[in-house]
């Protein structure tokens, strides 16, 4: 299992994450909103000092969260390596709705067929759809597939 929280670099809500082929993807994030309406995510491991003072937790009550991982950003959704949510597909758990926190879990069966090639990053995003139908992209970035040393499980 790869717990992603320790293996990320970020620039705003643009994240670069790393995964070993055949591992479980598991990470925890929280969504915040600024007074101007800007919605963004932060990994739950980020110290509070890095969150803007005027941002408050985004209430996830009755919101749909969707995580999509693709080999190419131009692939259709039905060609995604993985797509999970908290309503229809499963894989996302809203942990504390009023604190905007959630977890994303992608089973290893979805990552086993990935190329063992760190030069080909995968594109991902996280979107939320509020009860009124407004769609917000709260995180985008790449997953880099790192090579496995132990091949028996890869």
Secondary structure, DSSP 8 states (H G I E B T S, - for coil): -EEGGGSEEEETTEEEEEEETT--EEEEEEEEE-TT--EEEEETTS-GGGS-TT-EE---TT-EEEEEEESSTTS-GGG-SEEEESSSS-BEEEEEGGGTEEEEEE-GGGTTTS-S-TTS-EEEEEEEE-TT--EEEEEEEEEEEE--S--S--
